[in-house]
Protein backbone atom coordinates (compact mmCIF):
# COMPACT_ATOMS: atom_id res chain seq x y z
CA UNK A 1 0.00 0.00 0.00
CA UNK A 2 1.42 3.29 -1.03
CA UNK A 3 2.31 5.82 1.74
CA UNK A 4 0.46 9.11 1.41
CA UNK A 5 2.65 12.11 0.80
CA UNK A 6 3.94 14.08 3.86
CA UNK A 7 2.06 17.24 4.63
CA UNK A 8 3.48 19.56 7.27
CA UNK A 9 1.06 20.52 9.95
CA UNK A 10 0.30 24.12 10.70
CA UNK A 11 1.27 25.41 14.10
CA UNK A 12 -1.70 25.68 16.37
CA UNK A 13 -2.01 29.14 17.80
CA UNK A 14 -1.68 29.52 21.55
CA UNK A 15 -5.17 29.99 22.82
CA UNK A 16 -3.72 32.18 25.64
CA UNK A 17 -6.24 32.91 28.35
CA UNK A 18 -9.85 32.02 28.34
CA UNK A 19 -11.76 33.47 25.47
CA UNK A 20 -15.34 34.31 25.26
CA UNK A 21 -15.87 31.08 23.31
CA UNK A 22 -14.26 28.81 25.90
CA UNK A 23 -15.11 30.71 29.11
CA UNK A 24 -18.16 29.54 31.01
CA UNK A 25 -21.09 31.79 30.73
CA UNK A 26 -22.33 33.68 33.80
CA UNK A 27 -25.83 34.57 34.59
CA UNK A 28 -26.63 38.12 33.62
CA UNK A 29 -26.98 40.40 36.65
CA UNK A 30 -30.19 42.11 37.44
CA UNK A 31 -30.54 45.44 35.74
CA UNK A 32 -29.71 48.38 37.97
CA UNK A 33 -32.22 51.16 37.86
CA UNK A 34 -30.86 54.40 36.41
CA UNK A 35 -29.79 57.00 38.99
CA UNK A 36 -31.30 60.44 38.90
CA UNK A 37 -29.37 63.05 36.98
CA UNK A 38 -26.41 64.55 38.92
CA UNK A 39 -26.39 61.74 41.53
CA UNK A 40 -24.49 58.46 41.02
CA UNK A 41 -25.96 55.15 41.80
CA UNK A 42 -25.57 53.77 45.29
CA UNK A 43 -25.70 57.22 46.96
CA UNK A 44 -21.89 57.80 46.65
CA UNK A 45 -20.79 61.29 45.63
CA UNK A 46 -19.81 61.66 42.04
CA UNK A 47 -16.09 61.91 41.23
CA UNK A 48 -15.03 65.31 39.86
CA UNK A 49 -15.01 65.45 36.14
CA UNK A 50 -11.45 65.97 34.87
CA UNK A 51 -10.84 69.05 32.69
CA UNK A 52 -10.52 68.68 28.94
CA UNK A 53 -7.17 67.30 27.88
CA UNK A 54 -6.43 65.89 31.33
CA UNK A 55 -4.50 62.65 31.35
CA UNK A 56 -4.27 60.54 34.50
CA UNK A 57 -0.97 59.17 33.25
CA UNK A 58 1.97 61.60 33.49
CA UNK A 59 4.11 61.74 30.41
CA UNK A 60 1.51 60.22 28.17
CA UNK A 61 2.30 56.62 29.15
CA UNK A 62 -0.44 54.21 27.90
CA UNK A 63 -2.24 52.10 30.47
CA UNK A 64 -1.15 48.56 31.20
CA UNK A 65 -3.12 45.60 29.80
CA UNK A 66 -6.12 44.60 31.82
CA UNK A 67 -4.63 41.26 32.81
CA UNK A 68 -1.64 43.08 34.44
CA UNK A 69 -3.48 46.02 35.92
CA UNK A 70 -5.78 46.27 38.94
CA UNK A 71 -9.16 44.72 38.94
CA UNK A 72 -12.37 46.40 37.91
CA UNK A 73 -13.12 47.28 41.57
CA UNK A 74 -9.84 49.37 42.01
CA UNK A 75 -10.22 53.08 42.55
CA UNK A 76 -9.44 55.20 39.52
CA UNK A 77 -6.12 57.07 39.47
CA UNK A 78 -6.11 60.83 38.87
CA UNK A 79 -2.33 61.40 38.61
CA UNK A 80 -1.98 62.85 42.09
CA UNK A 81 1.69 63.32 43.07
CA UNK A 82 3.18 60.56 45.14
CA UNK A 83 5.92 62.02 47.35
CA UNK A 84 7.14 58.56 48.25
CA UNK A 85 8.18 57.66 44.70
CA UNK A 86 10.26 59.33 42.04
CA UNK A 87 8.65 59.96 38.66
CA UNK A 88 10.07 60.43 35.25
CA UNK A 89 9.97 64.05 34.03
CA UNK A 90 6.73 65.05 32.43
CA UNK A 91 6.62 65.80 28.80
CA UNK A 92 6.40 69.52 28.15
CA UNK A 93 3.96 71.05 25.74
CA UNK A 94 6.39 73.72 24.47
CA UNK A 95 5.24 76.44 26.89
CA UNK A 96 7.62 77.91 29.50
CA UNK A 97 6.83 77.44 33.13
CA UNK A 98 5.44 80.54 34.74
CA UNK A 99 6.91 79.69 38.11
CA UNK A 100 9.75 82.20 38.67
CA UNK A 101 13.17 80.96 39.71
CA UNK A 102 15.51 82.62 42.17
CA UNK A 103 17.21 84.70 39.49
CA UNK A 104 13.94 86.07 38.20
CA UNK A 105 12.56 87.31 41.53
CA UNK A 106 11.54 90.94 41.28
CA UNK A 107 12.97 93.53 43.75
CA UNK A 108 10.30 95.26 45.86
CA UNK A 109 9.50 98.77 44.67
CA UNK A 110 10.11 100.38 48.07
CA UNK A 111 13.63 98.92 48.21
CA UNK A 112 14.43 100.43 44.82
CA UNK A 113 13.19 103.83 45.99
CA UNK A 114 15.35 103.68 49.13
CA UNK A 115 18.44 102.80 47.07
CA UNK A 116 17.88 105.72 44.69
CA UNK A 117 17.44 108.15 47.60
CA UNK A 118 20.63 106.90 49.29
CA UNK A 119 22.66 107.42 46.10
CA UNK A 120 21.21 110.92 45.70
CA UNK A 121 22.07 111.89 49.29
CA UNK A 122 25.63 110.55 48.93
CA UNK A 123 26.15 112.48 45.71
CA UNK A 124 24.88 115.66 47.37
CA UNK A 125 27.25 115.28 50.33
CA UNK A 126 30.25 114.72 48.05
CA UNK A 127 29.32 117.74 45.92
CA UNK A 128 28.93 119.97 48.98
CA UNK A 129 32.25 118.79 50.44
CA UNK A 130 34.07 119.47 47.19
CA UNK A 131 32.54 122.94 46.93
CA UNK A 132 33.58 123.85 50.47
CA UNK A 133 37.07 122.43 49.98
CA UNK A 134 37.78 124.46 46.84
CA UNK A 135 36.03 127.69 47.83
CA UNK A 136 37.02 127.73 51.55
CA UNK A 137 40.42 125.99 51.88
CA UNK A 138 40.79 127.11 55.51
CA UNK A 139 37.57 125.35 56.55
CA UNK A 140 39.13 121.87 56.40
CA UNK A 141 41.93 122.76 58.80
CA UNK A 142 39.54 124.38 61.26
CA UNK A 143 37.11 121.47 61.17
CA UNK A 144 39.92 118.97 61.77
CA UNK A 145 40.77 120.67 65.04
CA UNK A 146 44.10 122.11 63.90
CA UNK A 147 45.67 124.77 66.13
CA UNK A 148 44.63 128.37 65.42
CA UNK A 149 46.77 130.37 63.05
CA UNK A 150 49.69 132.23 64.59
CA UNK A 151 49.50 136.04 64.71
CA UNK A 152 51.15 138.00 61.97
CA UNK A 153 54.95 138.00 62.48
CA UNK A 154 56.45 141.22 63.76
CA UNK A 155 58.73 143.09 61.41
CA UNK A 156 62.36 143.10 62.59
CA UNK A 157 63.91 144.21 59.32
CA UNK A 158 65.04 147.52 60.86
CA UNK A 159 65.36 149.34 64.16
CA UNK A 160 62.70 151.78 62.93
CA UNK A 161 60.19 148.93 62.48
CA UNK A 162 61.34 147.36 65.78
CA UNK A 163 62.18 150.29 68.04
CA UNK A 164 62.02 148.45 71.38
CA UNK A 165 65.57 148.32 72.83
CA UNK A 166 67.19 145.18 74.14
CA UNK A 167 67.43 144.53 77.88
CA UNK A 168 69.39 142.27 80.20
CA UNK A 169 66.13 140.74 81.49
CA UNK A 170 65.06 139.94 77.93
CA UNK A 171 68.28 138.11 77.10
CA UNK A 172 69.21 136.55 80.44
CA UNK A 173 66.16 136.40 82.72
CA UNK A 174 67.49 133.57 84.93
CA UNK A 175 70.88 132.75 86.49
CA UNK A 176 71.01 129.47 84.53
CA UNK A 177 69.91 128.82 80.96
CA UNK A 178 67.80 125.80 80.07
CA UNK A 179 70.80 124.31 78.29
CA UNK A 180 72.79 124.30 81.56
CA UNK A 181 74.99 127.35 81.07
CA UNK A 182 75.47 129.39 84.27
CA UNK A 183 75.25 133.18 83.94
CA UNK A 184 78.06 134.91 85.88
CA UNK A 185 77.42 138.56 84.97
CA UNK A 186 75.37 140.60 82.44
CA UNK A 187 76.00 144.02 80.86
CA UNK A 188 74.03 146.48 78.69
CA UNK A 189 76.08 149.23 77.00
CA UNK A 190 76.97 150.81 73.69
CA UNK A 191 78.84 148.89 71.02
CA UNK A 192 82.30 150.38 71.60
CA UNK A 193 83.24 147.69 74.12
CA UNK A 194 82.12 144.81 71.93
CA UNK A 195 85.10 144.69 69.56
CA UNK A 196 88.45 146.27 68.85
CA UNK A 197 90.26 146.97 65.61
CA UNK A 198 88.59 146.54 62.25
CA UNK A 199 85.53 144.71 63.64
CA UNK A 200 84.74 147.77 65.79
CA UNK A 201 84.74 149.97 62.67
CA UNK A 202 82.46 147.53 60.84
CA UNK A 203 79.92 147.68 63.69
CA UNK A 204 79.97 151.47 63.67
CA UNK A 205 79.30 151.56 59.92
CA UNK A 206 76.36 149.18 60.42
CA UNK A 207 74.80 151.63 62.91
CA UNK A 208 75.28 149.54 66.03
CA UNK A 209 73.57 151.43 68.86
CA UNK A 210 73.28 148.91 71.68
CA UNK A 211 74.97 145.85 73.12
CA UNK A 212 73.66 143.38 75.72
CA UNK A 213 76.03 140.60 76.74
CA UNK A 214 76.82 138.18 79.57
CA UNK A 215 79.66 135.96 80.72
CA UNK A 216 78.71 132.34 81.25
CA UNK A 217 80.29 129.00 82.21
CA UNK A 218 79.41 125.71 80.53
CA UNK A 219 77.67 123.03 82.56
CA UNK A 220 80.86 120.95 82.80
CA UNK A 221 82.94 124.05 83.77
CA UNK A 222 85.26 123.46 80.81
CA UNK A 223 84.47 126.61 78.82
CA UNK A 224 84.06 130.28 79.73
CA UNK A 225 81.89 132.23 77.28
CA UNK A 226 80.85 135.81 76.50
CA UNK A 227 77.64 135.90 74.42
CA UNK A 228 75.40 138.80 73.43
CA UNK A 229 73.25 140.64 70.86
CA UNK A 230 74.13 143.81 68.93
CA UNK A 231 71.32 146.13 67.85
CA UNK A 232 72.11 147.33 64.30
CA UNK A 233 70.19 149.80 62.13
CA UNK A 234 68.83 147.58 59.33
CA UNK A 235 68.74 144.01 58.13
CA UNK A 236 70.75 144.90 55.02
CA UNK A 237 73.37 146.62 57.18
CA UNK A 238 73.57 143.53 59.40
CA UNK A 239 74.20 141.31 56.38
CA UNK A 240 76.92 143.64 55.09
CA UNK A 241 78.52 143.65 58.53
CA UNK A 242 78.44 139.85 58.52
CA UNK A 243 80.46 139.72 55.31
CA UNK A 244 82.88 142.46 56.41
CA UNK A 245 83.57 140.78 59.74
CA UNK A 246 84.44 137.56 57.97
CA UNK A 247 87.13 139.39 56.08
CA UNK A 248 88.43 141.45 59.00
CA UNK A 249 88.63 138.55 61.45
CA UNK A 250 90.07 136.25 58.82
CA UNK A 251 93.10 138.49 58.31
CA UNK A 252 93.37 139.08 62.08
CA UNK A 253 92.78 142.84 61.96
CA UNK A 254 90.88 142.86 65.22
CA UNK A 255 88.69 140.75 67.44
CA UNK A 256 85.62 140.61 69.65
CA UNK A 257 86.42 141.00 73.33
CA UNK A 258 85.46 138.77 76.21
CA UNK A 259 83.60 140.27 79.15
CA UNK A 260 85.78 139.79 82.25
CA UNK A 261 83.59 139.34 85.32
CA UNK A 262 86.30 138.19 87.71
CA UNK A 263 87.30 134.72 88.76
CA UNK A 264 87.47 132.19 85.98
CA UNK A 265 86.52 134.81 83.36
CA UNK A 266 89.91 136.50 83.72
CA UNK A 267 91.17 133.85 81.31
CA UNK A 268 89.97 136.06 78.40
CA UNK A 269 93.01 138.29 78.86
CA UNK A 270 95.46 135.37 78.70
CA UNK A 271 94.25 132.54 76.42
CA UNK A 272 93.46 132.34 72.74
CA UNK A 273 89.73 132.37 72.04
CA UNK A 274 87.34 131.13 69.37
CA UNK A 275 84.69 133.44 67.86
CA UNK A 276 81.36 132.74 66.21
CA UNK A 277 78.52 135.03 65.02
CA UNK A 278 75.38 135.16 62.90
CA UNK A 279 72.67 137.68 61.97
CA UNK A 280 68.88 137.72 61.94
CA UNK A 281 66.82 140.77 61.08
CA UNK A 282 68.69 143.87 62.33
CA UNK A 283 70.39 141.89 65.13
CA UNK A 284 73.86 140.31 65.26
CA UNK A 285 74.49 137.54 67.78
CA UNK A 286 78.05 136.62 68.74
CA UNK A 287 79.96 134.36 71.14
CA UNK A 288 83.58 134.39 72.37
CA UNK A 289 84.76 131.03 73.80
CA UNK A 290 87.84 130.24 75.90
CA UNK A 291 88.92 127.17 77.81
CA UNK A 292 88.80 127.54 81.60
CA UNK A 293 92.21 125.82 81.92
CA UNK A 294 93.81 128.36 79.55
CA UNK A 295 94.63 125.91 76.72
CA UNK A 296 94.44 127.62 73.31
CA UNK A 297 91.63 126.99 70.80
CA UNK A 298 92.43 126.77 67.10
CA UNK A 299 88.89 126.88 65.72
CA UNK A 300 88.57 123.11 65.20
CA UNK A 301 87.46 122.09 68.69
CA UNK A 302 84.06 120.36 68.19
CA UNK A 303 83.02 121.06 71.77
CA UNK A 304 83.73 124.78 71.33
CA UNK A 305 81.72 124.77 68.09
CA UNK A 306 78.82 123.19 69.97
CA UNK A 307 78.96 125.99 72.56
CA UNK A 308 78.65 128.57 69.76
CA UNK A 309 75.70 126.72 68.23
CA UNK A 310 73.98 126.44 71.61
CA UNK A 311 74.28 130.10 72.51
CA UNK A 312 74.15 131.92 69.14
CA UNK A 313 71.85 129.84 66.96
CA UNK A 314 69.58 128.09 69.44
CA UNK A 315 69.38 130.62 72.23
CA UNK A 316 70.08 134.24 71.15
CA UNK A 317 68.64 134.04 67.63
CA UNK A 318 66.39 131.01 68.02
CA UNK A 319 64.68 132.01 71.28
CA UNK A 320 65.36 135.65 72.19
CA UNK A 321 64.98 137.19 68.72
CA UNK A 322 62.24 134.72 67.81
CA UNK A 323 60.27 135.93 70.82
CA UNK A 324 60.19 139.38 69.21
CA UNK A 325 58.87 137.96 65.96
CA UNK A 326 56.25 135.62 67.45
CA UNK A 327 55.56 133.73 70.70
CA UNK A 328 58.62 131.71 71.72
CA UNK A 329 58.93 128.12 70.56
CA UNK A 330 61.31 125.63 72.24
CA UNK A 331 62.13 124.00 68.91
CA UNK A 332 62.78 127.19 66.96
CA UNK A 333 66.26 127.58 65.63
CA UNK A 334 67.94 129.56 62.93
CA UNK A 335 68.44 127.82 59.62
CA UNK A 336 71.77 129.42 58.79
CA UNK A 337 75.02 128.02 60.12
CA UNK A 338 77.28 130.35 62.16
CA UNK A 339 80.71 131.48 61.06
CA UNK A 340 83.62 130.05 63.06
CA UNK A 341 87.12 131.44 63.31
C-alpha positions in Angstrom: 0.0 0.0 0.0 1.4 3.3 -1.0 2.3 5.8 1.7 0.5 9.1 1.4 2.7 12.1 0.8 3.9 14.1 3.9 2.1 17.2 4.6 3.5 19.6 7.3 1.1 20.5 10.0 0.3 24.1 10.7 1.3 25.4 14.1 -1.7 25.7 16.4 -2.0 29.1 17.8 -1.7 29.5 21.6 -5.2 30.0 22.8 -3.7 32.2 25.6 -6.2 32.9 28.3 -9.8 32.0 28.3 -11.8 33.5 25.5 -15.3 34.3 25.3 -15.9 31.1 23.3 -14.3 28.8 25.9 -15.1 30.7 29.1 -18.2 29.5 31.0 -21.1 31.8 30.7 -22.3 33.7 33.8 -25.8 34.6 34.6 -26.6 38.1 33.6 -27.0 40.4 36.6 -30.2 42.1 37.4 -30.5 45.4 35.7 -29.7 48.4 38.0 -32.2 51.2 37.9 -30.9 54.4 36.4 -29.8 57.0 39.0 -31.3 60.4 38.9 -29.4 63.1 37.0 -26.4 64.6 38.9 -26.4 61.7 41.5 -24.5 58.5 41.0 -26.0 55.2 41.8 -25.6 53.8 45.3 -25.7 57.2 47.0 -21.9 57.8 46.7 -20.8 61.3 45.6 -19.8 61.7 42.0 -16.1 61.9 41.2 -15.0 65.3 39.9 -15.0 65.4 36.1 -11.4 66.0 34.9 -10.8 69.1 32.7 -10.5 68.7 28.9 -7.2 67.3 27.9 -6.4 65.9 31.3 -4.5 62.6 31.4 -4.3 60.5 34.5 -1.0 59.2 33.3 2.0 61.6 33.5 4.1 61.7 30.4 1.5 60.2 28.2 2.3 56.6 29.1 -0.4 54.2 27.9 -2.2 52.1 30.5 -1.1 48.6 31.2 -3.1 45.6 29.8 -6.1 44.6 31.8 -4.6 41.3 32.8 -1.6 43.1 34.4 -3.5 46.0 35.9 -5.8 46.3 38.9 -9.2 44.7 38.9 -12.4 46.4 37.9 -13.1 47.3 41.6 -9.8 49.4 42.0 -10.2 53.1 42.5 -9.4 55.2 39.5 -6.1 57.1 39.5 -6.1 60.8 38.9 -2.3 61.4 38.6 -2.0 62.9 42.1 1.7 63.3 43.1 3.2 60.6 45.1 5.9 62.0 47.4 7.1 58.6 48.3 8.2 57.7 44.7 10.3 59.3 42.0 8.7 60.0 38.7 10.1 60.4 35.2 10.0 64.0 34.0 6.7 65.0 32.4 6.6 65.8 28.8 6.4 69.5 28.1 4.0 71.0 25.7 6.4 73.7 24.5 5.2 76.4 26.9 7.6 77.9 29.5 6.8 77.4 33.1 5.4 80.5 34.7 6.9 79.7 38.1 9.7 82.2 38.7 13.2 81.0 39.7 15.5 82.6 42.2 17.2 84.7 39.5 13.9 86.1 38.2 12.6 87.3 41.5 11.5 90.9 41.3 13.0 93.5 43.8 10.3 95.3 45.9 9.5 98.8 44.7 10.1 100.4 48.1 13.6 98.9 48.2 14.4 100.4 44.8 13.2 103.8 46.0 15.4 103.7 49.1 18.4 102.8 47.1 17.9 105.7 44.7 17.4 108.1 47.6 20.6 106.9 49.3 22.7 107.4 46.1 21.2 110.9 45.7 22.1 111.9 49.3 25.6 110.6 48.9 26.1 112.5 45.7 24.9 115.7 47.4 27.2 115.3 50.3 30.3 114.7 48.0 29.3 117.7 45.9 28.9 120.0 49.0 32.3 118.8 50.4 34.1 119.5 47.2 32.5 122.9 46.9 33.6 123.8 50.5 37.1 122.4 50.0 37.8 124.5 46.8 36.0 127.7 47.8 37.0 127.7 51.6 40.4 126.0 51.9 40.8 127.1 55.5 37.6 125.4 56.6 39.1 121.9 56.4 41.9 122.8 58.8 39.5 124.4 61.3 37.1 121.5 61.2 39.9 119.0 61.8 40.8 120.7 65.0 44.1 122.1 63.9 45.7 124.8 66.1 44.6 128.4 65.4 46.8 130.4 63.1 49.7 132.2 64.6 49.5 136.0 64.7 51.1 138.0 62.0 55.0 138.0 62.5 56.5 141.2 63.8 58.7 143.1 61.4 62.4 143.1 62.6 63.9 144.2 59.3 65.0 147.5 60.9 65.4 149.3 64.2 62.7 151.8 62.9 60.2 148.9 62.5 61.3 147.4 65.8 62.2 150.3 68.0 62.0 148.4 71.4 65.6 148.3 72.8 67.2 145.2 74.1 67.4 144.5 77.9 69.4 142.3 80.2 66.1 140.7 81.5 65.1 139.9 77.9 68.3 138.1 77.1 69.2 136.6 80.4 66.2 136.4 82.7 67.5 133.6 84.9 70.9 132.7 86.5 71.0 129.5 84.5 69.9 128.8 81.0 67.8 125.8 80.1 70.8 124.3 78.3 72.8 124.3 81.6 75.0 127.4 81.1 75.5 129.4 84.3 75.2 133.2 83.9 78.1 134.9 85.9 77.4 138.6 85.0 75.4 140.6 82.4 76.0 144.0 80.9 74.0 146.5 78.7 76.1 149.2 77.0 77.0 150.8 73.7 78.8 148.9 71.0 82.3 150.4 71.6 83.2 147.7 74.1 82.1 144.8 71.9 85.1 144.7 69.6 88.5 146.3 68.9 90.3 147.0 65.6 88.6 146.5 62.3 85.5 144.7 63.6 84.7 147.8 65.8 84.7 150.0 62.7 82.5 147.5 60.8 79.9 147.7 63.7 80.0 151.5 63.7 79.3 151.6 59.9 76.4 149.2 60.4 74.8 151.6 62.9 75.3 149.5 66.0 73.6 151.4 68.9 73.3 148.9 71.7 75.0 145.8 73.1 73.7 143.4 75.7 76.0 140.6 76.7 76.8 138.2 79.6 79.7 136.0 80.7 78.7 132.3 81.2 80.3 129.0 82.2 79.4 125.7 80.5 77.7 123.0 82.6 80.9 120.9 82.8 82.9 124.0 83.8 85.3 123.5 80.8 84.5 126.6 78.8 84.1 130.3 79.7 81.9 132.2 77.3 80.9 135.8 76.5 77.6 135.9 74.4 75.4 138.8 73.4 73.3 140.6 70.9 74.1 143.8 68.9 71.3 146.1 67.8 72.1 147.3 64.3 70.2 149.8 62.1 68.8 147.6 59.3 68.7 144.0 58.1 70.8 144.9 55.0 73.4 146.6 57.2 73.6 143.5 59.4 74.2 141.3 56.4 76.9 143.6 55.1 78.5 143.7 58.5 78.4 139.8 58.5 80.5 139.7 55.3 82.9 142.5 56.4 83.6 140.8 59.7 84.4 137.6 58.0 87.1 139.4 56.1 88.4 141.4 59.0 88.6 138.6 61.5 90.1 136.3 58.8 93.1 138.5 58.3 93.4 139.1 62.1 92.8 142.8 62.0 90.9 142.9 65.2 88.7 140.7 67.4 85.6 140.6 69.7 86.4 141.0 73.3 85.5 138.8 76.2 83.6 140.3 79.2 85.8 139.8 82.3 83.6 139.3 85.3 86.3 138.2 87.7 87.3 134.7 88.8 87.5 132.2 86.0 86.5 134.8 83.4 89.9 136.5 83.7 91.2 133.9 81.3 90.0 136.1 78.4 93.0 138.3 78.9 95.5 135.4 78.7 94.2 132.5 76.4 93.5 132.3 72.7 89.7 132.4 72.0 87.3 131.1 69.4 84.7 133.4 67.9 81.4 132.7 66.2 78.5 135.0 65.0 75.4 135.2 62.9 72.7 137.7 62.0 68.9 137.7 61.9 66.8 140.8 61.1 68.7 143.9 62.3 70.4 141.9 65.1 73.9 140.3 65.3 74.5 137.5 67.8 78.1 136.6 68.7 80.0 134.4 71.1 83.6 134.4 72.4 84.8 131.0 73.8 87.8 130.2 75.9 88.9 127.2 77.8 88.8 127.5 81.6 92.2 125.8 81.9 93.8 128.4 79.5 94.6 125.9 76.7 94.4 127.6 73.3 91.6 127.0 70.8 92.4 126.8 67.1 88.9 126.9 65.7 88.6 123.1 65.2 87.5 122.1 68.7 84.1 120.4 68.2 83.0 121.1 71.8 83.7 124.8 71.3 81.7 124.8 68.1 78.8 123.2 70.0 79.0 126.0 72.6 78.6 128.6 69.8 75.7 126.7 68.2 74.0 126.4 71.6 74.3 130.1 72.5 74.1 131.9 69.1 71.9 129.8 67.0 69.6 128.1 69.4 69.4 130.6 72.2 70.1 134.2 71.1 68.6 134.0 67.6 66.4 131.0 68.0 64.7 132.0 71.3 65.4 135.7 72.2 65.0 137.2 68.7 62.2 134.7 67.8 60.3 135.9 70.8 60.2 139.4 69.2 58.9 138.0 66.0 56.3 135.6 67.5 55.6 133.7 70.7 58.6 131.7 71.7 58.9 128.1 70.6 61.3 125.6 72.2 62.1 124.0 68.9 62.8 127.2 67.0 66.3 127.6 65.6 67.9 129.6 62.9 68.4 127.8 59.6 71.8 129.4 58.8 75.0 128.0 60.1 77.3 130.4 62.2 80.7 131.5 61.1 83.6 130.1 63.1 87.1 131.4 63.3 
